[in-house]
């Protein structure tokens, strides 16, 4: 027997099992077919931005890559685009369309979800495909699960056009996507099972969002002195960060583990990131960071990209590392640097002509003035309250990650036919 192409191979769990057959994808249940997506759906391309001299323009909301997430839509920011009135029908989204992103960063490749007409008269950008299944043959939710599965990710990754850190698929590659197609009743059963997991994930995500809003409110009140603990009455004082911090510029520690500084998870080991490691093989100029230091992205401090480290390791030269030179609570400053008003100060003190070139080197950082409690005890009380809130959110995120992993494992078994629902 010929082996299936590596770009479309599913796992070997079903090999030679009774009731399974050999296909170009490998072993699938006998009742299943393998059909190219173009035979089951139409692929609709979206509106290109920046078109000029549009005749009879109509201003409509549209879905961008940022709106189309992995398994859900982020509708927090909806932008509008001008479309020729004669083309409106061609670009309008319909309930049941599966939105898929063409690429960009690797995590955006083939990312998508089902459109349920969340916004009336909405179109989509040309970097987002609208796949419209023939619902008598292929259920939208089943297709969405398949594109987000291990099998779907592998197909899109291996079929994509790739460059450094970027990858993209075109409509031809999408049309050729081989669909392991169960009979419609089995598709419905699979969709029903996985949708219950989606409901649990959505509820947990909403809880996390609510907790994050509460934490932001706490930060605003506690880090500005609007609310204080009764035993502390001494006025807060304005100080330059250069009076509190010095820069750690230690290099040559290649034997230490490589770390990453993330927006949500703080300082973590680099191999805990899902993204491809693009760090240089030569780590001689990578900077040492120690427990109790704060590391920040020199080019992104104006976006709040900083974190207190609990680990010792090395980070990219793109980061600036600062350490306390006076008695103070480092976690207080870790939270203070996330406060929108403080982030705005870092932006104002950064140098560069446009946002993409802004940088906040230590010489700029040291000039920033902040208002803080002179009492280290008050700093610590504030940090403890905020840390408890942060730990609660972290625990919920870990639970979310666990649920996602469990759903992923179940998807793998259902979408390969290893586990049957009929």
TORKOL-4160 file (C-alpha; in steps of 0.2 Angstrom, whole numbers, padded with zeros to 4 digits, m for minus):
422
<pt num="1" X="0000" Y="0000" Z="0000"/>
<pt num="2" X="0006" Y="0018" Z="m0003"/>
<pt num="3" X="0008" Y="0028" Z="0012"/>
<pt num="4" X="m0002" Y="0044" Z="0013"/>
<pt num="5" X="0006" Y="0061" Z="0010"/>
<pt num="6" X="0014" Y="0068" Z="0026"/>
<pt num="7" X="0005" Y="0084" Z="0024"/>
<pt num="8" X="m0012" Y="0075" Z="0026"/>
<pt num="9" X="m0008" Y="0060" Z="0037"/>
<pt num="10" X="m0019" Y="0058" Z="0053"/>
<pt num="11" X="m0013" Y="0047" Z="0067"/>
<pt num="12" X="m0010" Y="0028" Z="0066"/>
<pt num="13" X="m0022" Y="0024" Z="0081"/>
<pt num="14" X="m0035" Y="0015" Z="0069"/>
<pt num="15" X="m0022" Y="0005" Z="0059"/>
<pt num="16" X="m0029" Y="m0012" Z="0055"/>
<pt num="17" X="m0044" Y="m0010" Z="0067"/>
<pt num="18" X="m0060" Y="m0020" Z="0062"/>
<pt num="19" X="m0072" Y="m0008" Z="0054"/>
<pt num="20" X="m0059" Y="0004" Z="0047"/>
<pt num="21" X="m0052" Y="0007" Z="0030"/>
<pt num="22" X="m0037" Y="0013" Z="0022"/>
<pt num="23" X="m0037" Y="0030" Z="0013"/>
<pt num="24" X="m0025" Y="0044" Z="0008"/>
<pt num="25" X="m0027" Y="0051" Z="0026"/>
<pt num="26" X="m0023" Y="0034" Z="0034"/>
<pt num="27" X="m0036" Y="0023" Z="0043"/>
<pt num="28" X="m0053" Y="0030" Z="0045"/>
<pt num="29" X="m0070" Y="0022" Z="0049"/>
<pt num="30" X="m0078" Y="0012" Z="0034"/>
<pt num="31" X="m0093" Y="0024" Z="0034"/>
<pt num="32" X="m0082" Y="0040" Z="0032"/>
<pt num="33" X="m0077" Y="0048" Z="0016"/>
<pt num="34" X="m0061" Y="0058" Z="0012"/>
<pt num="35" X="m0067" Y="0074" Z="0002"/>
<pt num="36" X="m0058" Y="0090" Z="m0003"/>
<pt num="37" X="m0066" Y="0105" Z="0005"/>
<pt num="38" X="m0069" Y="0113" Z="m0012"/>
<pt num="39" X="m0082" Y="0099" Z="m0015"/>
<pt num="40" X="m0091" Y="0103" Z="0001"/>
<pt num="41" X="m0090" Y="0122" Z="0003"/>
<pt num="42" X="m0087" Y="0138" Z="m0006"/>
<pt num="43" X="m0073" Y="0149" Z="m0002"/>
<pt num="44" X="m0077" Y="0167" Z="m0001"/>
<pt num="45" X="m0063" Y="0180" Z="m0001"/>
<pt num="46" X="m0065" Y="0196" Z="0008"/>
<pt num="47" X="m0063" Y="0215" Z="0006"/>
<pt num="48" X="m0046" Y="0223" Z="0003"/>
<pt num="49" X="m0042" Y="0238" Z="0013"/>
<pt num="50" X="m0036" Y="0254" Z="0006"/>
<pt num="51" X="m0046" Y="0254" Z="m0010"/>
<pt num="52" X="m0048" Y="0271" Z="m0018"/>
<pt num="53" X="m0061" Y="0279" Z="m0029"/>
<pt num="54" X="m0075" Y="0267" Z="m0023"/>
<pt num="55" X="m0091" Y="0270" Z="m0033"/>
<pt num="56" X="m0106" Y="0272" Z="m0022"/>
<pt num="57" X="m0097" Y="0267" Z="m0005"/>
<pt num="58" X="m0106" Y="0259" Z="0009"/>
<pt num="59" X="m0099" Y="0259" Z="0026"/>
<pt num="60" X="m0100" Y="0242" Z="0035"/>
<pt num="61" X="m0093" Y="0233" Z="0050"/>
<pt num="62" X="m0080" Y="0220" Z="0045"/>
<pt num="63" X="m0071" Y="0205" Z="0053"/>
<pt num="64" X="m0052" Y="0208" Z="0054"/>
<pt num="65" X="m0039" Y="0195" Z="0059"/>
<pt num="66" X="m0039" Y="0202" Z="0077"/>
<pt num="67" X="m0058" Y="0198" Z="0078"/>
<pt num="68" X="m0056" Y="0179" Z="0073"/>
<pt num="69" X="m0048" Y="0170" Z="0087"/>
<pt num="70" X="m0046" Y="0151" Z="0090"/>
<pt num="71" X="m0064" Y="0145" Z="0092"/>
<pt num="72" X="m0072" Y="0161" Z="0096"/>
<pt num="73" X="m0074" Y="0179" Z="0090"/>
<pt num="74" X="m0066" Y="0194" Z="0099"/>
<pt num="75" X="m0079" Y="0208" Z="0096"/>
<pt num="76" X="m0072" Y="0221" Z="0108"/>
<pt num="77" X="m0067" Y="0232" Z="0094"/>
<pt num="78" X="m0077" Y="0232" Z="0078"/>
<pt num="79" X="m0070" Y="0243" Z="0064"/>
<pt num="80" X="m0079" Y="0248" Z="0048"/>
<pt num="81" X="m0074" Y="0248" Z="0030"/>
<pt num="82" X="m0080" Y="0256" Z="0013"/>
<pt num="83" X="m0087" Y="0243" Z="0001"/>
<pt num="84" X="m0095" Y="0247" Z="m0016"/>
<pt num="85" X="m0113" Y="0246" Z="m0015"/>
<pt num="86" X="m0113" Y="0234" Z="m0030"/>
<pt num="87" X="m0101" Y="0222" Z="m0020"/>
<pt num="88" X="m0110" Y="0222" Z="m0004"/>
<pt num="89" X="m0119" Y="0205" Z="m0007"/>
<pt num="90" X="m0103" Y="0197" Z="m0013"/>
<pt num="91" X="m0094" Y="0201" Z="0004"/>
<pt num="92" X="m0108" Y="0199" Z="0017"/>
<pt num="93" X="m0106" Y="0185" Z="0030"/>
<pt num="94" X="m0120" Y="0173" Z="0032"/>
<pt num="95" X="m0124" Y="0162" Z="0048"/>
<pt num="96" X="m0114" Y="0146" Z="0047"/>
<pt num="97" X="m0099" Y="0153" Z="0038"/>
<pt num="98" X="m0083" Y="0147" Z="0045"/>
<pt num="99" X="m0071" Y="0161" Z="0047"/>
<pt num="100" X="m0052" Y="0156" Z="0044"/>
<pt num="101" X="m0037" Y="0168" Z="0045"/>
<pt num="102" X="m0025" Y="0166" Z="0031"/>
<pt num="103" X="m0010" Y="0168" Z="0042"/>
<pt num="104" X="0003" Y="0180" Z="0049"/>
<pt num="105" X="0011" Y="0173" Z="0064"/>
<pt num="106" X="0011" Y="0154" Z="0065"/>
<pt num="107" X="m0003" Y="0155" Z="0078"/>
<pt num="108" X="m0014" Y="0164" Z="0066"/>
<pt num="109" X="m0013" Y="0151" Z="0052"/>
<pt num="110" X="m0030" Y="0143" Z="0049"/>
<pt num="111" X="m0037" Y="0150" Z="0065"/>
<pt num="112" X="m0055" Y="0152" Z="0065"/>
<pt num="113" X="m0073" Y="0149" Z="0072"/>
<pt num="114" X="m0091" Y="0149" Z="0066"/>
<pt num="115" X="m0100" Y="0165" Z="0062"/>
<pt num="116" X="m0118" Y="0166" Z="0069"/>
<pt num="117" X="m0123" Y="0183" Z="0063"/>
<pt num="118" X="m0117" Y="0191" Z="0079"/>
<pt num="119" X="m0117" Y="0208" Z="0069"/>
<pt num="120" X="m0130" Y="0213" Z="0056"/>
<pt num="121" X="m0123" Y="0217" Z="0038"/>
<pt num="122" X="m0105" Y="0212" Z="0042"/>
<pt num="123" X="m0092" Y="0209" Z="0029"/>
<pt num="124" X="m0074" Y="0202" Z="0031"/>
<pt num="125" X="m0057" Y="0207" Z="0027"/>
<pt num="126" X="m0047" Y="0199" Z="0013"/>
<pt num="127" X="m0035" Y="0191" Z="0026"/>
<pt num="128" X="m0050" Y="0181" Z="0033"/>
<pt num="129" X="m0058" Y="0168" Z="0022"/>
<pt num="130" X="m0077" Y="0164" Z="0024"/>
<pt num="131" X="m0080" Y="0146" Z="0021"/>
<pt num="132" X="m0098" Y="0142" Z="0017"/>
<pt num="133" X="m0101" Y="0123" Z="0019"/>
<pt num="134" X="m0115" Y="0114" Z="0010"/>
<pt num="135" X="m0125" Y="0110" Z="0026"/>
<pt num="136" X="m0132" Y="0094" Z="0019"/>
<pt num="137" X="m0115" Y="0087" Z="0018"/>
<pt num="138" X="m0104" Y="0096" Z="0030"/>
<pt num="139" X="m0109" Y="0105" Z="0047"/>
<pt num="140" X="m0100" Y="0122" Z="0050"/>
<pt num="141" X="m0096" Y="0117" Z="0068"/>
<pt num="142" X="m0088" Y="0101" Z="0063"/>
<pt num="143" X="m0077" Y="0110" Z="0050"/>
<pt num="144" X="m0072" Y="0123" Z="0063"/>
<pt num="145" X="m0067" Y="0109" Z="0075"/>
<pt num="146" X="m0057" Y="0100" Z="0061"/>
<pt num="147" X="m0047" Y="0115" Z="0056"/>
<pt num="148" X="m0043" Y="0119" Z="0074"/>
<pt num="149" X="m0038" Y="0101" Z="0077"/>
<pt num="150" X="m0020" Y="0093" Z="0077"/>
<pt num="151" X="m0024" Y="0086" Z="0060"/>
<pt num="152" X="m0030" Y="0103" Z="0053"/>
<pt num="153" X="m0015" Y="0113" Z="0061"/>
<pt num="154" X="m0003" Y="0101" Z="0053"/>
<pt num="155" X="m0011" Y="0102" Z="0036"/>
<pt num="156" X="m0011" Y="0121" Z="0036"/>
<pt num="157" X="0007" Y="0122" Z="0043"/>
<pt num="158" X="0014" Y="0110" Z="0030"/>
<pt num="159" X="0005" Y="0117" Z="0016"/>
<pt num="160" X="0008" Y="0136" Z="0020"/>
<pt num="161" X="0020" Y="0148" Z="0012"/>
<pt num="162" X="0033" Y="0152" Z="0026"/>
<pt num="163" X="0046" Y="0165" Z="0030"/>
<pt num="164" X="0054" Y="0170" Z="0046"/>
<pt num="165" X="0041" Y="0169" Z="0060"/>
<pt num="166" X="0027" Y="0171" Z="0046"/>
<pt num="167" X="0016" Y="0159" Z="0037"/>
<pt num="168" X="0001" Y="0160" Z="0026"/>
<pt num="169" X="m0011" Y="0149" Z="0016"/>
<pt num="170" X="m0020" Y="0154" Z="0000"/>
<pt num="171" X="m0038" Y="0149" Z="m0007"/>
<pt num="172" X="m0030" Y="0135" Z="m0017"/>
<pt num="173" X="m0022" Y="0127" Z="m0002"/>
<pt num="174" X="m0038" Y="0129" Z="0008"/>
<pt num="175" X="m0049" Y="0121" Z="m0006"/>
<pt num="176" X="m0038" Y="0106" Z="m0007"/>
<pt num="177" X="m0040" Y="0103" Z="0012"/>
<pt num="178" X="m0044" Y="0084" Z="0013"/>
<pt num="179" X="m0060" Y="0082" Z="0025"/>
<pt num="180" X="m0062" Y="0066" Z="0034"/>
<pt num="181" X="m0081" Y="0066" Z="0032"/>
<pt num="182" X="m0092" Y="0056" Z="0044"/>
<pt num="183" X="m0111" Y="0054" Z="0039"/>
<pt num="184" X="m0121" Y="0069" Z="0045"/>
<pt num="185" X="m0128" Y="0061" Z="0060"/>
<pt num="186" X="m0111" Y="0057" Z="0067"/>
<pt num="187" X="m0105" Y="0075" Z="0063"/>
<pt num="188" X="m0120" Y="0081" Z="0073"/>
<pt num="189" X="m0115" Y="0070" Z="0088"/>
<pt num="190" X="m0097" Y="0075" Z="0087"/>
<pt num="191" X="m0103" Y="0094" Z="0087"/>
<pt num="192" X="m0115" Y="0091" Z="0102"/>
<pt num="193" X="m0101" Y="0083" Z="0112"/>
<pt num="194" X="m0088" Y="0097" Z="0109"/>
<pt num="195" X="m0100" Y="0111" Z="0110"/>
<pt num="196" X="m0103" Y="0106" Z="0129"/>
<pt num="197" X="m0084" Y="0109" Z="0131"/>
<pt num="198" X="m0085" Y="0125" Z="0122"/>
<pt num="199" X="m0099" Y="0131" Z="0134"/>
<pt num="200" X="m0088" Y="0127" Z="0149"/>
<pt num="201" X="m0073" Y="0135" Z="0142"/>
<pt num="202" X="m0083" Y="0151" Z="0138"/>
<pt num="203" X="m0090" Y="0152" Z="0155"/>
<pt num="204" X="m0073" Y="0151" Z="0162"/>
<pt num="205" X="m0066" Y="0164" Z="0150"/>
<pt num="206" X="m0080" Y="0176" Z="0156"/>
<pt num="207" X="m0076" Y="0173" Z="0174"/>
<pt num="208" X="m0057" Y="0177" Z="0171"/>
<pt num="209" X="m0062" Y="0192" Z="0161"/>
<pt num="210" X="m0073" Y="0198" Z="0176"/>
<pt num="211" X="m0059" Y="0194" Z="0189"/>
<pt num="212" X="m0047" Y="0204" Z="0178"/>
<pt num="213" X="m0059" Y="0219" Z="0178"/>
<pt num="214" X="m0060" Y="0218" Z="0197"/>
<pt num="215" X="m0041" Y="0218" Z="0198"/>
<pt num="216" X="m0039" Y="0233" Z="0187"/>
<pt num="217" X="m0051" Y="0242" Z="0198"/>
<pt num="218" X="m0041" Y="0237" Z="0213"/>
<pt num="219" X="m0025" Y="0243" Z="0205"/>
<pt num="220" X="m0032" Y="0260" Z="0201"/>
<pt num="221" X="m0038" Y="0263" Z="0218"/>
<pt num="222" X="m0023" Y="0256" Z="0228"/>
<pt num="223" X="m0009" Y="0261" Z="0217"/>
<pt num="224" X="m0015" Y="0279" Z="0216"/>
<pt num="225" X="m0018" Y="0281" Z="0235"/>
<pt num="226" X="m0037" Y="0284" Z="0232"/>
<pt num="227" X="m0040" Y="0270" Z="0245"/>
<pt num="228" X="m0027" Y="0267" Z="0259"/>
<pt num="229" X="m0026" Y="0256" Z="0274"/>
<pt num="230" X="m0031" Y="0264" Z="0290"/>
<pt num="231" X="m0014" Y="0263" Z="0299"/>
<pt num="232" X="m0004" Y="0272" Z="0285"/>
<pt num="233" X="m0006" Y="0291" Z="0286"/>
<pt num="234" X="0011" Y="0297" Z="0279"/>
<pt num="235" X="0009" Y="0307" Z="0263"/>
<pt num="236" X="0015" Y="0298" Z="0247"/>
<pt num="237" X="0030" Y="0306" Z="0239"/>
<pt num="238" X="0036" Y="0309" Z="0221"/>
<pt num="239" X="0053" Y="0300" Z="0217"/>
<pt num="240" X="0063" Y="0297" Z="0201"/>
<pt num="241" X="0065" Y="0279" Z="0197"/>
<pt num="242" X="0083" Y="0281" Z="0195"/>
<pt num="243" X="0084" Y="0284" Z="0214"/>
<pt num="244" X="0076" Y="0267" Z="0217"/>
<pt num="245" X="0083" Y="0256" Z="0203"/>
<pt num="246" X="0099" Y="0252" Z="0194"/>
<pt num="247" X="0102" Y="0243" Z="0178"/>
<pt num="248" X="0108" Y="0225" Z="0178"/>
<pt num="249" X="0119" Y="0223" Z="0163"/>
<pt num="250" X="0127" Y="0206" Z="0166"/>
<pt num="251" X="0131" Y="0195" Z="0151"/>
<pt num="252" X="0141" Y="0180" Z="0148"/>
<pt num="253" X="0130" Y="0168" Z="0157"/>
<pt num="254" X="0126" Y="0156" Z="0143"/>
<pt num="255" X="0124" Y="0141" Z="0155"/>
<pt num="256" X="0109" Y="0149" Z="0163"/>
<pt num="257" X="0091" Y="0144" Z="0156"/>
<pt num="258" X="0083" Y="0155" Z="0142"/>
<pt num="259" X="0068" Y="0164" Z="0149"/>
<pt num="260" X="0054" Y="0174" Z="0141"/>
<pt num="261" X="0045" Y="0189" Z="0148"/>
<pt num="262" X="0027" Y="0188" Z="0144"/>
<pt num="263" X="0012" Y="0200" Z="0146"/>
<pt num="264" X="0001" Y="0188" Z="0155"/>
<pt num="265" X="0012" Y="0174" Z="0163"/>
<pt num="266" X="0026" Y="0185" Z="0168"/>
<pt num="267" X="0044" Y="0178" Z="0167"/>
<pt num="268" X="0044" Y="0160" Z="0162"/>
<pt num="269" X="0056" Y="0147" Z="0154"/>
<pt num="270" X="0057" Y="0150" Z="0135"/>
<pt num="271" X="0052" Y="0132" Z="0131"/>
<pt num="272" X="0035" Y="0135" Z="0140"/>
<pt num="273" X="0030" Y="0146" Z="0125"/>
<pt num="274" X="0020" Y="0139" Z="0111"/>
<pt num="275" X="0029" Y="0150" Z="0098"/>
<pt num="276" X="0044" Y="0145" Z="0088"/>
<pt num="277" X="0061" Y="0149" Z="0096"/>
<pt num="278" X="0069" Y="0162" Z="0085"/>
<pt num="279" X="0083" Y="0167" Z="0098"/>
<pt num="280" X="0101" Y="0168" Z="0092"/>
<pt num="281" X="0112" Y="0153" Z="0094"/>
<pt num="282" X="0125" Y="0165" Z="0101"/>
<pt num="283" X="0119" Y="0169" Z="0119"/>
<pt num="284" X="0135" Y="0178" Z="0124"/>
<pt num="285" X="0126" Y="0195" Z="0124"/>
<pt num="286" X="0110" Y="0189" Z="0132"/>
<pt num="287" X="0106" Y="0197" Z="0149"/>
<pt num="288" X="0106" Y="0189" Z="0166"/>
<pt num="289" X="0090" Y="0192" Z="0176"/>
<pt num="290" X="0088" Y="0186" Z="0194"/>
<pt num="291" X="0074" Y="0184" Z="0206"/>
<pt num="292" X="0068" Y="0200" Z="0212"/>
<pt num="293" X="0073" Y="0209" Z="0196"/>
<pt num="294" X="0061" Y="0218" Z="0184"/>
<pt num="295" X="0063" Y="0214" Z="0166"/>
<pt num="296" X="0055" Y="0225" Z="0152"/>
<pt num="297" X="0054" Y="0225" Z="0133"/>
<pt num="298" X="0065" Y="0241" Z="0129"/>
<pt num="299" X="0054" Y="0244" Z="0113"/>
<pt num="300" X="0037" Y="0239" Z="0121"/>
<pt num="301" X="0038" Y="0247" Z="0139"/>
<pt num="302" X="0025" Y="0260" Z="0133"/>
<pt num="303" X="0013" Y="0245" Z="0131"/>
<pt num="304" X="0017" Y="0238" Z="0148"/>
<pt num="305" X="0028" Y="0224" Z="0143"/>
<pt num="306" X="0037" Y="0221" Z="0160"/>
<pt num="307" X="0037" Y="0208" Z="0174"/>
<pt num="308" X="0045" Y="0204" Z="0191"/>
<pt num="309" X="0055" Y="0188" Z="0189"/>
<pt num="310" X="0055" Y="0174" Z="0201"/>
<pt num="311" X="0068" Y="0164" Z="0191"/>
<pt num="312" X="0086" Y="0166" Z="0187"/>
<pt num="313" X="0091" Y="0165" Z="0169"/>
<pt num="314" X="0095" Y="0175" Z="0153"/>
<pt num="315" X="0084" Y="0185" Z="0141"/>
<pt num="316" X="0086" Y="0193" Z="0124"/>
<pt num="317" X="0096" Y="0209" Z="0123"/>
<pt num="318" X="0080" Y="0217" Z="0118"/>
<pt num="319" X="0075" Y="0218" Z="0136"/>
<pt num="320" X="0081" Y="0230" Z="0150"/>
<pt num="321" X="0084" Y="0223" Z="0167"/>
<pt num="322" X="0082" Y="0233" Z="0183"/>
<pt num="323" X="0086" Y="0229" Z="0201"/>
<pt num="324" X="0082" Y="0238" Z="0217"/>
<pt num="325" X="0096" Y="0248" Z="0225"/>
<pt num="326" X="0085" Y="0254" Z="0240"/>
<pt num="327" X="0074" Y="0245" Z="0252"/>
<pt num="328" X="0057" Y="0244" Z="0243"/>
<pt num="329" X="0044" Y="0230" Z="0238"/>
<pt num="330" X="0048" Y="0225" Z="0221"/>
<pt num="331" X="0030" Y="0217" Z="0218"/>
<pt num="332" X="0023" Y="0235" Z="0222"/>
<pt num="333" X="0033" Y="0242" Z="0208"/>
<pt num="334" X="0029" Y="0227" Z="0197"/>
<pt num="335" X="0010" Y="0231" Z="0198"/>
<pt num="336" X="0014" Y="0250" Z="0197"/>
<pt num="337" X="0022" Y="0248" Z="0180"/>
<pt num="338" X="0006" Y="0240" Z="0174"/>
<pt num="339" X="m0005" Y="0255" Z="0179"/>
<pt num="340" X="m0011" Y="0264" Z="0163"/>
<pt num="341" X="m0005" Y="0281" Z="0170"/>
<pt num="342" X="0012" Y="0274" Z="0173"/>
<pt num="343" X="0013" Y="0266" Z="0156"/>
<pt num="344" X="0008" Y="0282" Z="0148"/>
<pt num="345" X="0023" Y="0290" Z="0158"/>
<pt num="346" X="0035" Y="0277" Z="0150"/>
<pt num="347" X="0028" Y="0281" Z="0133"/>
<pt num="348" X="0031" Y="0300" Z="0135"/>
<pt num="349" X="0049" Y="0296" Z="0141"/>
<pt num="350" X="0053" Y="0284" Z="0127"/>
<pt num="351" X="0062" Y="0290" Z="0112"/>
<pt num="352" X="0058" Y="0287" Z="0093"/>
<pt num="353" X="0049" Y="0296" Z="0079"/>
<pt num="354" X="0034" Y="0283" Z="0078"/>
<pt num="355" X="0027" Y="0270" Z="0090"/>
<pt num="356" X="0037" Y="0256" Z="0081"/>
<pt num="357" X="0053" Y="0264" Z="0085"/>
<pt num="358" X="0050" Y="0270" Z="0103"/>
<pt num="359" X="0062" Y="0264" Z="0115"/>
<pt num="360" X="0064" Y="0266" Z="0134"/>
<pt num="361" X="0082" Y="0263" Z="0138"/>
<pt num="362" X="0087" Y="0264" Z="0157"/>
<pt num="363" X="0093" Y="0282" Z="0155"/>
<pt num="364" X="0075" Y="0286" Z="0150"/>
<pt num="365" X="0067" Y="0274" Z="0163"/>
<pt num="366" X="0077" Y="0282" Z="0177"/>
<pt num="367" X="0070" Y="0300" Z="0173"/>
<pt num="368" X="0052" Y="0294" Z="0176"/>
<pt num="369" X="0044" Y="0301" Z="0191"/>
<pt num="370" X="0031" Y="0291" Z="0201"/>
<pt num="371" X="0021" Y="0294" Z="0217"/>
<pt num="372" X="0023" Y="0280" Z="0230"/>
<pt num="373" X="0021" Y="0277" Z="0248"/>
<pt num="374" X="0037" Y="0280" Z="0258"/>
<pt num="375" X="0033" Y="0266" Z="0269"/>
<pt num="376" X="0039" Y="0249" Z="0263"/>
<pt num="377" X="0026" Y="0241" Z="0274"/>
<pt num="378" X="0012" Y="0250" Z="0265"/>
<pt num="379" X="0020" Y="0245" Z="0248"/>
<pt num="380" X="0020" Y="0227" Z="0254"/>
<pt num="381" X="0001" Y="0228" Z="0260"/>
<pt num="382" X="m0004" Y="0235" Z="0243"/>
<pt num="383" X="0006" Y="0222" Z="0233"/>
<pt num="384" X="m0001" Y="0207" Z="0244"/>
<pt num="385" X="m0019" Y="0212" Z="0240"/>
<pt num="386" X="m0015" Y="0213" Z="0222"/>
<pt num="387" X="m0005" Y="0197" Z="0222"/>
<pt num="388" X="m0019" Y="0187" Z="0229"/>
<pt num="389" X="m0030" Y="0194" Z="0215"/>
<pt num="390" X="m0017" Y="0189" Z="0202"/>
<pt num="391" X="m0015" Y="0172" Z="0210"/>
<pt num="392" X="m0033" Y="0169" Z="0209"/>
<pt num="393" X="m0033" Y="0174" Z="0190"/>
<pt num="394" X="m0018" Y="0163" Z="0187"/>
<pt num="395" X="m0026" Y="0148" Z="0195"/>
<pt num="396" X="m0042" Y="0151" Z="0184"/>
<pt num="397" X="m0030" Y="0152" Z="0168"/>
<pt num="398" X="m0022" Y="0136" Z="0173"/>
<pt num="399" X="m0039" Y="0128" Z="0174"/>
<pt num="400" X="m0043" Y="0135" Z="0157"/>
<pt num="401" X="m0027" Y="0128" Z="0150"/>
<pt num="402" X="m0032" Y="0111" Z="0157"/>
<pt num="403" X="m0049" Y="0111" Z="0150"/>
<pt num="404" X="m0042" Y="0116" Z="0133"/>
<pt num="405" X="m0030" Y="0102" Z="0133"/>
<pt num="406" X="m0043" Y="0089" Z="0138"/>
<pt num="407" X="m0055" Y="0096" Z="0124"/>
<pt num="408" X="m0040" Y="0095" Z="0112"/>
<pt num="409" X="m0037" Y="0076" Z="0117"/>
<pt num="410" X="m0056" Y="0072" Z="0115"/>
<pt num="411" X="m0056" Y="0081" Z="0098"/>
<pt num="412" X="m0041" Y="0071" Z="0092"/>
<pt num="413" X="m0051" Y="0055" Z="0096"/>
<pt num="414" X="m0067" Y="0060" Z="0089"/>
<pt num="415" X="m0061" Y="0068" Z="0073"/>
<pt num="416" X="m0050" Y="0053" Z="0068"/>
<pt num="417" X="m0064" Y="0041" Z="0072"/>
<pt num="418" X="m0054" Y="0033" Z="0086"/>
<pt num="419" X="m0070" Y="0036" Z="0097"/>
<pt num="420" X="m0087" Y="0033" Z="0088"/>
<pt num="421" X="m0103" Y="0042" Z="0093"/>
<pt num="422" X="m0114" Y="0030" Z="0083"/>
